[in-house]
Amino acid sequence: MLILSRKTDQQIKIGDDITLTIIEIRGDQVKIGVEAPKSIKVFRQEVFSAIKSENTAALNVNTDSIGALSKMLTH
């Protein structure tokens, strides 16, 4: 992990397309602006983890239930 110190209005570049800007520092909270192409999805870690968990749960659907539902719909 790379650790960098920055002050308000200073930036960090990630590759050619991503810029992080320190917007505000207040107590133990830091506001960061992210500039990235629309093709790159940017999430807070807790949101990303929730999305990943929901996607994993969706993959683990009980196939017996789907088969029973399919039979009900075709009759």
PDB file of N, CA, C and O in Angstrom:
ATOM      1  N   MET A   1       0.854  -1.177   0.000  1.00  0.00           N
ATOM      2  CA  MET A   1       0.000   0.000   0.000  1.00  0.00           C
ATOM      3  C   MET A   1       0.899   1.240   0.000  1.00  0.00           C
ATOM      4  O   MET A   1       1.833   1.342   0.796  1.00  0.00           O
ATOM      5  N   LEU A   2       0.612   2.152  -0.877  1.00  0.00           N
ATOM      6  CA  LEU A   2       1.305   3.433  -0.918  1.00  0.00           C
ATOM      7  C   LEU A   2       0.558   4.408  -0.018  1.00  0.00           C
ATOM      8  O   LEU A   2      -0.660   4.545  -0.134  1.00  0.00           O
ATOM      9  N   ILE A   3       1.263   5.079   0.870  1.00  0.00           N
ATOM     10  CA  ILE A   3       0.644   6.051   1.774  1.00  0.00           C
ATOM     11  C   ILE A   3       1.191   7.427   1.429  1.00  0.00           C
ATOM     12  O   ILE A   3       2.404   7.635   1.411  1.00  0.00           O
ATOM     13  N   LEU A   4       0.289   8.366   1.155  1.00  0.00           N
ATOM     14  CA  LEU A   4       0.669   9.722   0.772  1.00  0.00           C
ATOM     15  C   LEU A   4       0.051  10.732   1.722  1.00  0.00           C
ATOM     16  O   LEU A   4      -1.080  10.555   2.175  1.00  0.00           O
ATOM     17  N   SER A   5       0.780  11.776   2.019  1.00  0.00           N
ATOM     18  CA  SER A   5       0.231  12.888   2.795  1.00  0.00           C
ATOM     19  C   SER A   5      -0.138  14.000   1.831  1.00  0.00           C
ATOM     20  O   SER A   5       0.645  14.340   0.944  1.00  0.00           O
ATOM     21  N   ARG A   6      -1.322  14.568   1.998  1.00  0.00           N
ATOM     22  CA  ARG A   6      -1.787  15.650   1.141  1.00  0.00           C
ATOM     23  C   ARG A   6      -2.476  16.690   1.999  1.00  0.00           C
ATOM     24  O   ARG A   6      -2.949  16.384   3.093  1.00  0.00           O
ATOM     25  N   LYS A   7      -2.533  17.903   1.515  1.00  0.00           N
ATOM     26  CA  LYS A   7      -3.253  18.988   2.167  1.00  0.00           C
ATOM     27  C   LYS A   7      -4.448  19.363   1.300  1.00  0.00           C
ATOM     28  O   LYS A   7      -4.545  18.933   0.151  1.00  0.00           O
ATOM     29  N   THR A   8      -5.356  20.162   1.848  1.00  0.00           N
ATOM     30  CA  THR A   8      -6.537  20.604   1.103  1.00  0.00           C
ATOM     31  C   THR A   8      -6.118  21.205  -0.236  1.00  0.00           C
ATOM     32  O   THR A   8      -5.139  21.946  -0.322  1.00  0.00           O
ATOM     33  N   ASP A   9      -6.870  20.873  -1.269  1.00  0.00           N
ATOM     34  CA  ASP A   9      -6.671  21.315  -2.654  1.00  0.00           C
ATOM     35  C   ASP A   9      -5.483  20.656  -3.354  1.00  0.00           C
ATOM     36  O   ASP A   9      -5.197  20.986  -4.504  1.00  0.00           O
ATOM     37  N   GLN A  10      -4.795  19.744  -2.698  1.00  0.00           N
ATOM     38  CA  GLN A  10      -3.736  19.006  -3.381  1.00  0.00           C
ATOM     39  C   GLN A  10      -4.340  17.764  -4.023  1.00  0.00           C
ATOM     40  O   GLN A  10      -5.407  17.295  -3.627  1.00  0.00           O
ATOM     41  N   GLN A  11      -3.631  17.239  -5.026  1.00  0.00           N
ATOM     42  CA  GLN A  11      -4.177  16.135  -5.810  1.00  0.00           C
ATOM     43  C   GLN A  11      -3.245  14.936  -5.834  1.00  0.00           C
ATOM     44  O   GLN A  11      -2.057  15.023  -5.523  1.00  0.00           O
ATOM     45  N   ILE A  12      -3.836  13.821  -6.215  1.00  0.00           N
ATOM     46  CA  ILE A  12      -3.113  12.578  -6.460  1.00  0.00           C
ATOM     47  C   ILE A  12      -3.569  12.076  -7.823  1.00  0.00           C
ATOM     48  O   ILE A  12      -4.770  12.028  -8.090  1.00  0.00           O
ATOM     49  N   LYS A  13      -2.641  11.706  -8.678  1.00  0.00           N
ATOM     50  CA  LYS A  13      -2.968  11.156  -9.998  1.00  0.00           C
ATOM     51  C   LYS A  13      -2.811   9.640  -9.966  1.00  0.00           C
ATOM     52  O   LYS A  13      -1.849   9.118  -9.404  1.00  0.00           O
ATOM     53  N   ILE A  14      -3.759   8.946 -10.570  1.00  0.00           N
ATOM     54  CA  ILE A  14      -3.679   7.500 -10.753  1.00  0.00           C
ATOM     55  C   ILE A  14      -3.747   7.260 -12.251  1.00  0.00           C
ATOM     56  O   ILE A  14      -4.802   7.428 -12.863  1.00  0.00           O
ATOM     57  N   GLY A  15      -2.650   6.878 -12.828  1.00  0.00           N
ATOM     58  CA  GLY A  15      -2.579   6.737 -14.276  1.00  0.00           C
ATOM     59  C   GLY A  15      -2.817   8.085 -14.942  1.00  0.00           C
ATOM     60  O   GLY A  15      -2.596   9.135 -14.339  1.00  0.00           O
ATOM     61  N   ASP A  16      -3.269   8.044 -16.186  1.00  0.00           N
ATOM     62  CA  ASP A  16      -3.522   9.281 -16.938  1.00  0.00           C
ATOM     63  C   ASP A  16      -4.926   9.816 -16.732  1.00  0.00           C
ATOM     64  O   ASP A  16      -5.183  10.993 -16.984  1.00  0.00           O
ATOM     65  N   ASP A  17      -5.848   8.956 -16.272  1.00  0.00           N
ATOM     66  CA  ASP A  17      -7.267   9.292 -16.321  1.00  0.00           C
ATOM     67  C   ASP A  17      -7.935   9.573 -14.979  1.00  0.00           C
ATOM     68  O   ASP A  17      -9.072  10.042 -14.957  1.00  0.00           O
ATOM     69  N   ILE A  18      -7.277   9.306 -13.880  1.00  0.00           N
ATOM     70  CA  ILE A  18      -7.937   9.432 -12.575  1.00  0.00           C
ATOM     71  C   ILE A  18      -7.193  10.457 -11.715  1.00  0.00           C
ATOM     72  O   ILE A  18      -5.973  10.399 -11.561  1.00  0.00           O
ATOM     73  N   THR A  19      -7.966  11.398 -11.159  1.00  0.00           N
ATOM     74  CA  THR A  19      -7.405  12.407 -10.265  1.00  0.00           C
ATOM     75  C   THR A  19      -8.212  12.429  -8.973  1.00  0.00           C
ATOM     76  O   THR A  19      -9.438  12.538  -8.999  1.00  0.00           O
ATOM     77  N   LEU A  20      -7.527  12.328  -7.861  1.00  0.00           N
ATOM     78  CA  LEU A  20      -8.143  12.469  -6.541  1.00  0.00           C
ATOM     79  C   LEU A  20      -7.748  13.837  -6.012  1.00  0.00           C
ATOM     80  O   LEU A  20      -6.571  14.197  -6.038  1.00  0.00           O
ATOM     81  N   THR A  21      -8.725  14.604  -5.530  1.00  0.00           N
ATOM     82  CA  THR A  21      -8.464  15.928  -4.970  1.00  0.00           C
ATOM     83  C   THR A  21      -8.938  15.957  -3.527  1.00  0.00           C
ATOM     84  O   THR A  21     -10.066  15.560  -3.233  1.00  0.00           O
ATOM     85  N   ILE A  22      -8.086  16.423  -2.629  1.00  0.00           N
ATOM     86  CA  ILE A  22      -8.479  16.584  -1.231  1.00  0.00           C
ATOM     87  C   ILE A  22      -9.300  17.864  -1.152  1.00  0.00           C
ATOM     88  O   ILE A  22      -8.771  18.960  -1.341  1.00  0.00           O
ATOM     89  N   ILE A  23     -10.587  17.724  -0.874  1.00  0.00           N
ATOM     90  CA  ILE A  23     -11.510  18.858  -0.866  1.00  0.00           C
ATOM     91  C   ILE A  23     -11.512  19.554   0.491  1.00  0.00           C
ATOM     92  O   ILE A  23     -11.457  20.780   0.576  1.00  0.00           O
ATOM     93  N   GLU A  24     -11.579  18.745   1.553  1.00  0.00           N
ATOM     94  CA  GLU A  24     -11.693  19.322   2.891  1.00  0.00           C
ATOM     95  C   GLU A  24     -11.191  18.324   3.924  1.00  0.00           C
ATOM     96  O   GLU A  24     -11.381  17.116   3.783  1.00  0.00           O
ATOM     97  N   ILE A  25     -10.550  18.842   4.961  1.00  0.00           N
ATOM     98  CA  ILE A  25     -10.141  18.026   6.097  1.00  0.00           C
ATOM     99  C   ILE A  25     -10.741  18.673   7.340  1.00  0.00           C
ATOM    100  O   ILE A  25     -10.450  19.824   7.665  1.00  0.00           O
ATOM    101  N   ARG A  26     -11.591  17.899   8.031  1.00  0.00           N
ATOM    102  CA  ARG A  26     -12.241  18.416   9.241  1.00  0.00           C
ATOM    103  C   ARG A  26     -12.216  17.323  10.298  1.00  0.00           C
ATOM    104  O   ARG A  26     -12.944  16.334  10.206  1.00  0.00           O
ATOM    105  N   GLY A  27     -11.368  17.516  11.307  1.00  0.00           N
ATOM    106  CA  GLY A  27     -11.247  16.497  12.351  1.00  0.00           C
ATOM    107  C   GLY A  27     -10.715  15.205  11.768  1.00  0.00           C
ATOM    108  O   GLY A  27      -9.654  15.185  11.143  1.00  0.00           O
ATOM    109  N   ASP A  28     -11.464  14.113  11.975  1.00  0.00           N
ATOM    110  CA  ASP A  28     -11.030  12.821  11.456  1.00  0.00           C
ATOM    111  C   ASP A  28     -11.709  12.461  10.133  1.00  0.00           C
ATOM    112  O   ASP A  28     -11.678  11.304   9.715  1.00  0.00           O
ATOM    113  N   GLN A  29     -12.320  13.444   9.478  1.00  0.00           N
ATOM    114  CA  GLN A  29     -13.015  13.198   8.215  1.00  0.00           C
ATOM    115  C   GLN A  29     -12.318  13.955   7.084  1.00  0.00           C
ATOM    116  O   GLN A  29     -11.974  15.130   7.217  1.00  0.00           O
ATOM    117  N   VAL A  30     -12.121  13.254   5.974  1.00  0.00           N
ATOM    118  CA  VAL A  30     -11.491  13.841   4.796  1.00  0.00           C
ATOM    119  C   VAL A  30     -12.478  13.716   3.637  1.00  0.00           C
ATOM    120  O   VAL A  30     -12.989  12.629   3.371  1.00  0.00           O
ATOM    121  N   LYS A  31     -12.746  14.831   2.945  1.00  0.00           N
ATOM    122  CA  LYS A  31     -13.597  14.793   1.752  1.00  0.00           C
ATOM    123  C   LYS A  31     -12.685  14.749   0.536  1.00  0.00           C
ATOM    124  O   LYS A  31     -11.791  15.580   0.382  1.00  0.00           O
ATOM    125  N   ILE A  32     -12.926  13.766  -0.323  1.00  0.00           N
ATOM    126  CA  ILE A  32     -12.089  13.544  -1.494  1.00  0.00           C
ATOM    127  C   ILE A  32     -12.952  13.634  -2.742  1.00  0.00           C
ATOM    128  O   ILE A  32     -14.016  13.020  -2.813  1.00  0.00           O
ATOM    129  N   GLY A  33     -12.500  14.392  -3.716  1.00  0.00           N
ATOM    130  CA  GLY A  33     -13.159  14.447  -5.021  1.00  0.00           C
ATOM    131  C   GLY A  33     -12.468  13.475  -5.961  1.00  0.00           C
ATOM    132  O   GLY A  33     -11.241  13.370  -5.953  1.00  0.00           O
ATOM    133  N   VAL A  34     -13.240  12.764  -6.771  1.00  0.00           N
ATOM    134  CA  VAL A  34     -12.689  11.791  -7.704  1.00  0.00           C
ATOM    135  C   VAL A  34     -13.098  12.181  -9.113  1.00  0.00           C
ATOM    136  O   VAL A  34     -14.286  12.294  -9.416  1.00  0.00           O
ATOM    137  N   GLU A  35     -12.115  12.384  -9.966  1.00  0.00           N
ATOM    138  CA  GLU A  35     -12.368  12.615 -11.388  1.00  0.00           C
ATOM    139  C   GLU A  35     -11.877  11.384 -12.135  1.00  0.00           C
ATOM    140  O   GLU A  35     -10.693  11.047 -12.089  1.00  0.00           O
ATOM    141  N   ALA A  36     -12.801  10.712 -12.827  1.00  0.00           N
ATOM    142  CA  ALA A  36     -12.459   9.495 -13.560  1.00  0.00           C
ATOM    143  C   ALA A  36     -13.395   9.381 -14.759  1.00  0.00           C
ATOM    144  O   ALA A  36     -14.496   9.933 -14.737  1.00  0.00           O
ATOM    145  N   PRO A  37     -12.972   8.673 -15.804  1.00  0.00           N
ATOM    146  CA  PRO A  37     -13.869   8.452 -16.937  1.00  0.00           C
ATOM    147  C   PRO A  37     -15.139   7.737 -16.494  1.00  0.00           C
ATOM    148  O   PRO A  37     -15.123   6.963 -15.536  1.00  0.00           O
ATOM    149  N   LYS A  38     -16.234   7.998 -17.193  1.00  0.00           N
ATOM    150  CA  LYS A  38     -17.503   7.363 -16.829  1.00  0.00           C
ATOM    151  C   LYS A  38     -17.449   5.848 -16.937  1.00  0.00           C
ATOM    152  O   LYS A  38     -18.254   5.155 -16.315  1.00  0.00           O
ATOM    153  N   SER A  39     -16.516   5.330 -17.714  1.00  0.00           N
ATOM    154  CA  SER A  39     -16.391   3.881 -17.870  1.00  0.00           C
ATOM    155  C   SER A  39     -15.798   3.216 -16.632  1.00  0.00           C
ATOM    156  O   SER A  39     -15.858   1.994 -16.499  1.00  0.00           O
ATOM    157  N   ILE A  40     -15.227   4.006 -15.725  1.00  0.00           N
ATOM    158  CA  ILE A  40     -14.660   3.465 -14.491  1.00  0.00           C
ATOM    159  C   ILE A  40     -15.640   3.717 -13.355  1.00  0.00           C
ATOM    160  O   ILE A  40     -15.969   4.862 -13.046  1.00  0.00           O
ATOM    161  N   LYS A  41     -16.098   2.643 -12.741  1.00  0.00           N
ATOM    162  CA  LYS A  41     -17.040   2.764 -11.627  1.00  0.00           C
ATOM    163  C   LYS A  41     -16.264   3.075 -10.350  1.00  0.00           C
ATOM    164  O   LYS A  41     -15.243   2.448 -10.069  1.00  0.00           O
ATOM    165  N   VAL A  42     -16.752   4.041  -9.585  1.00  0.00           N
ATOM    166  CA  VAL A  42     -16.111   4.446  -8.332  1.00  0.00           C
ATOM    167  C   VAL A  42     -17.123   4.265  -7.210  1.00  0.00           C
ATOM    168  O   VAL A  42     -18.210   4.843  -7.252  1.00  0.00           O
ATOM    169  N   PHE A  43     -16.768   3.458  -6.198  1.00  0.00           N
ATOM    170  CA  PHE A  43     -17.655   3.174  -5.081  1.00  0.00           C
ATOM    171  C   PHE A  43     -16.903   3.362  -3.766  1.00  0.00           C
ATOM    172  O   PHE A  43     -15.682   3.213  -3.717  1.00  0.00           O
ATOM    173  N   ARG A  44     -17.630   3.688  -2.706  1.00  0.00           N
ATOM    174  CA  ARG A  44     -17.071   3.575  -1.359  1.00  0.00           C
ATOM    175  C   ARG A  44     -16.909   2.085  -1.077  1.00  0.00           C
ATOM    176  O   ARG A  44     -17.664   1.271  -1.610  1.00  0.00           O
ATOM    177  N   GLN A  45     -15.939   1.721  -0.250  1.00  0.00           N
ATOM    178  CA  GLN A  45     -15.657   0.305   0.009  1.00  0.00           C
ATOM    179  C   GLN A  45     -16.879  -0.433   0.542  1.00  0.00           C
ATOM    180  O   GLN A  45     -17.152  -1.554   0.112  1.00  0.00           O
ATOM    181  N   GLU A  46     -17.624   0.175   1.475  1.00  0.00           N
ATOM    182  CA  GLU A  46     -18.773  -0.536   2.053  1.00  0.00           C
ATOM    183  C   GLU A  46     -19.876  -0.763   1.026  1.00  0.00           C
ATOM    184  O   GLU A  46     -20.580  -1.770   1.091  1.00  0.00           O
ATOM    185  N   VAL A  47     -20.036   0.158   0.082  1.00  0.00           N
ATOM    186  CA  VAL A  47     -21.030  -0.017  -0.987  1.00  0.00           C
ATOM    187  C   VAL A  47     -20.562  -1.111  -1.940  1.00  0.00           C
ATOM    188  O   VAL A  47     -21.352  -1.962  -2.348  1.00  0.00           O
ATOM    189  N   PHE A  48     -19.284  -1.092  -2.294  1.00  0.00           N
ATOM    190  CA  PHE A  48     -18.728  -2.121  -3.178  1.00  0.00           C
ATOM    191  C   PHE A  48     -18.886  -3.503  -2.565  1.00  0.00           C
ATOM    192  O   PHE A  48     -19.257  -4.452  -3.255  1.00  0.00           O
ATOM    193  N   SER A  49     -18.604  -3.623  -1.265  1.00  0.00           N
ATOM    194  CA  SER A  49     -18.746  -4.914  -0.576  1.00  0.00           C
ATOM    195  C   SER A  49     -20.193  -5.388  -0.582  1.00  0.00           C
ATOM    196  O   SER A  49     -20.456  -6.577  -0.764  1.00  0.00           O
ATOM    197  N   ALA A  50     -21.133  -4.466  -0.382  1.00  0.00           N
ATOM    198  CA  ALA A  50     -22.558  -4.827  -0.396  1.00  0.00           C
ATOM    199  C   ALA A  50     -22.992  -5.290  -1.777  1.00  0.00           C
ATOM    200  O   ALA A  50     -23.734  -6.265  -1.896  1.00  0.00           O
ATOM    201  N   ILE A  51     -22.545  -4.614  -2.811  1.00  0.00           N
ATOM    202  CA  ILE A  51     -22.874  -5.005  -4.190  1.00  0.00           C
ATOM    203  C   ILE A  51     -22.313  -6.395  -4.481  1.00  0.00           C
ATOM    204  O   ILE A  51     -23.002  -7.250  -5.039  1.00  0.00           O
ATOM    205  N   LYS A  52     -21.067  -6.605  -4.100  1.00  0.00           N
ATOM    206  CA  LYS A  52     -20.419  -7.900  -4.326  1.00  0.00           C
ATOM    207  C   LYS A  52     -21.176  -9.012  -3.599  1.00  0.00           C
ATOM    208  O   LYS A  52     -21.383 -10.091  -4.155  1.00  0.00           O
ATOM    209  N   SER A  53     -21.587  -8.748  -2.361  1.00  0.00           N
ATOM    210  CA  SER A  53     -22.331  -9.731  -1.574  1.00  0.00           C
ATOM    211  C   SER A  53     -23.679 -10.059  -2.214  1.00  0.00           C
ATOM    212  O   SER A  53     -24.076 -11.222  -2.279  1.00  0.00           O
ATOM    213  N   GLU A  54     -24.381  -9.027  -2.686  1.00  0.00           N
ATOM    214  CA  GLU A  54     -25.677  -9.240  -3.345  1.00  0.00           C
ATOM    215  C   GLU A  54     -25.511 -10.034  -4.640  1.00  0.00           C
ATOM    216  O   GLU A  54     -26.328 -10.901  -4.949  1.00  0.00           O
ATOM    217  N   ASN A  55     -24.465  -9.741  -5.387  1.00  0.00           N
ATOM    218  CA  ASN A  55     -24.215 -10.483  -6.629  1.00  0.00           C
ATOM    219  C   ASN A  55     -23.910 -11.943  -6.339  1.00  0.00           C
ATOM    220  O   ASN A  55     -24.367 -12.829  -7.060  1.00  0.00           O
ATOM    221  N   THR A  56     -23.146 -12.197  -5.297  1.00  0.00           N
ATOM    222  CA  THR A  56     -22.835 -13.570  -4.907  1.00  0.00           C
ATOM    223  C   THR A  56     -24.100 -14.301  -4.469  1.00  0.00           C
ATOM    224  O   THR A  56     -24.302 -15.463  -4.823  1.00  0.00           O
ATOM    225  N   ALA A  57     -24.948 -13.626  -3.704  1.00  0.00           N
ATOM    226  CA  ALA A  57     -26.204 -14.238  -3.255  1.00  0.00           C
ATOM    227  C   ALA A  57     -27.110 -14.557  -4.440  1.00  0.00           C
ATOM    228  O   ALA A  57     -27.792 -15.582  -4.448  1.00  0.00           O
ATOM    229  N   ALA A  58     -27.114 -13.686  -5.429  1.00  0.00           N
ATOM    230  CA  ALA A  58     -27.958 -13.915  -6.609  1.00  0.00           C
ATOM    231  C   ALA A  58     -27.495 -15.132  -7.402  1.00  0.00           C
ATOM    232  O   ALA A  58     -28.300 -15.798  -8.052  1.00  0.00           O
ATOM    233  N   LEU A  59     -26.198 -15.420  -7.346  1.00  0.00           N
ATOM    234  CA  LEU A  59     -25.675 -16.600  -8.043  1.00  0.00           C
ATOM    235  C   LEU A  59     -26.042 -17.895  -7.339  1.00  0.00           C
ATOM    236  O   LEU A  59     -26.008 -18.962  -7.952  1.00  0.00           O
ATOM    237  N   ASN A  60     -26.389 -17.818  -6.076  1.00  0.00           N
ATOM    238  CA  ASN A  60     -26.682 -19.003  -5.281  1.00  0.00           C
ATOM    239  C   ASN A  60     -28.187 -19.251  -5.145  1.00  0.00           C
ATOM    240  O   ASN A  60     -28.656 -19.665  -4.085  1.00  0.00           O
ATOM    241  N   VAL A  61     -28.926 -19.003  -6.199  1.00  0.00           N
ATOM    242  CA  VAL A  61     -30.371 -19.221  -6.196  1.00  0.00           C
ATOM    243  C   VAL A  61     -30.648 -20.722  -6.228  1.00  0.00           C
ATOM    244  O   VAL A  61     -29.962 -21.471  -6.924  1.00  0.00           O
ATOM    245  N   ASN A  62     -31.644 -21.150  -5.481  1.00  0.00           N
ATOM    246  CA  ASN A  62     -32.034 -22.557  -5.423  1.00  0.00           C
ATOM    247  C   ASN A  62     -32.669 -22.944  -6.761  1.00  0.00           C
ATOM    248  O   ASN A  62     -33.761 -22.483  -7.093  1.00  0.00           O
ATOM    249  N   THR A  63     -31.979 -23.792  -7.521  1.00  0.00           N
ATOM    250  CA  THR A  63     -32.468 -24.185  -8.845  1.00  0.00           C
ATOM    251  C   THR A  63     -33.750 -25.008  -8.770  1.00  0.00           C
ATOM    252  O   THR A  63     -34.530 -25.011  -9.722  1.00  0.00           O
ATOM    253  N   ASP A  64     -33.985 -25.709  -7.655  1.00  0.00           N
ATOM    254  CA  ASP A  64     -35.239 -26.461  -7.500  1.00  0.00           C
ATOM    255  C   ASP A  64     -36.434 -25.508  -7.504  1.00  0.00           C
ATOM    256  O   ASP A  64     -37.475 -25.807  -8.089  1.00  0.00           O
ATOM    257  N   SER A  65     -36.275 -24.367  -6.852  1.00  0.00           N
ATOM    258  CA  SER A  65     -37.347 -23.375  -6.809  1.00  0.00           C
ATOM    259  C   SER A  65     -37.624 -22.821  -8.199  1.00  0.00           C
ATOM    260  O   SER A  65     -38.777 -22.602  -8.568  1.00  0.00           O
ATOM    261  N   ILE A  66     -36.575 -22.599  -8.961  1.00  0.00           N
ATOM    262  CA  ILE A  66     -36.749 -22.079 -10.325  1.00  0.00           C
ATOM    263  C   ILE A  66     -37.460 -23.114 -11.188  1.00  0.00           C
ATOM    264  O   ILE A  66     -38.327 -22.770 -11.992  1.00  0.00           O
ATOM    265  N   GLY A  67     -37.089 -24.390 -11.020  1.00  0.00           N
ATOM    266  CA  GLY A  67     -37.743 -25.445 -11.780  1.00  0.00           C
ATOM    267  C   GLY A  67     -39.220 -25.552 -11.437  1.00  0.00           C
ATOM    268  O   GLY A  67     -40.050 -25.713 -12.331  1.00  0.00           O
ATOM    269  N   ALA A  68     -39.554 -25.467 -10.174  1.00  0.00           N
ATOM    270  CA  ALA A  68     -40.955 -25.544  -9.743  1.00  0.00           C
ATOM    271  C   ALA A  68     -41.738 -24.355 -10.285  1.00  0.00           C
ATOM    272  O   ALA A  68     -42.870 -24.516 -10.740  1.00  0.00           O
ATOM    273  N   LEU A  69     -41.147 -23.162 -10.242  1.00  0.00           N
ATOM    274  CA  LEU A  69     -41.807 -21.975 -10.768  1.00  0.00           C
ATOM    275  C   LEU A  69     -42.015 -22.096 -12.269  1.00  0.00           C
ATOM    276  O   LEU A  69     -43.063 -21.712 -12.789  1.00  0.00           O
ATOM    277  N   SER A  70     -41.027 -22.625 -12.957  1.00  0.00           N
ATOM    278  CA  SER A  70     -41.143 -22.814 -14.407  1.00  0.00           C
ATOM    279  C   SER A  70     -42.287 -23.762 -14.757  1.00  0.00           C
ATOM    280  O   SER A  70     -43.027 -23.520 -15.711  1.00  0.00           O
ATOM    281  N   LYS A  71     -42.433 -24.835 -13.989  1.00  0.00           N
ATOM    282  CA  LYS A  71     -43.528 -25.780 -14.212  1.00  0.00           C
ATOM    283  C   LYS A  71     -44.882 -25.123 -13.975  1.00  0.00           C
ATOM    284  O   LYS A  71     -45.834 -25.359 -14.719  1.00  0.00           O
ATOM    285  N   MET A  72     -44.961 -24.305 -12.944  1.00  0.00           N
ATOM    286  CA  MET A  72     -46.216 -23.616 -12.637  1.00  0.00           C
ATOM    287  C   MET A  72     -46.616 -22.664 -13.770  1.00  0.00           C
ATOM    288  O   MET A  72     -47.795 -22.543 -14.102  1.00  0.00           O
ATOM    289  N   LEU A  73     -45.633 -21.999 -14.352  1.00  0.00           N
ATOM    290  CA  LEU A  73     -45.915 -21.027 -15.399  1.00  0.00           C
ATOM    291  C   LEU A  73     -46.244 -21.662 -16.738  1.00  0.00           C
ATOM    292  O   LEU A  73     -46.923 -21.040 -17.555  1.00  0.00           O
ATOM    293  N   THR A  74     -45.786 -22.877 -16.988  1.00  0.00           N
ATOM    294  CA  THR A  74     -46.033 -23.525 -18.277  1.00  0.00           C
ATOM    295  C   THR A  74     -47.326 -24.337 -18.281  1.00  0.00           C
ATOM    296  O   THR A  74     -47.757 -24.787 -19.343  1.00  0.00           O
ATOM    297  N   HIS A  75     -47.949 -24.534 -17.132  1.00  0.00           N
ATOM    298  CA  HIS A  75     -49.208 -25.308 -17.092  1.00  0.00           C
ATOM    299  C   HIS A  75     -50.401 -24.417 -17.088  1.00  0.00           C
ATOM    300  O   HIS A  75     -51.533 -24.900 -17.056  1.00  0.00           O
TER     301      HIS A  75
END
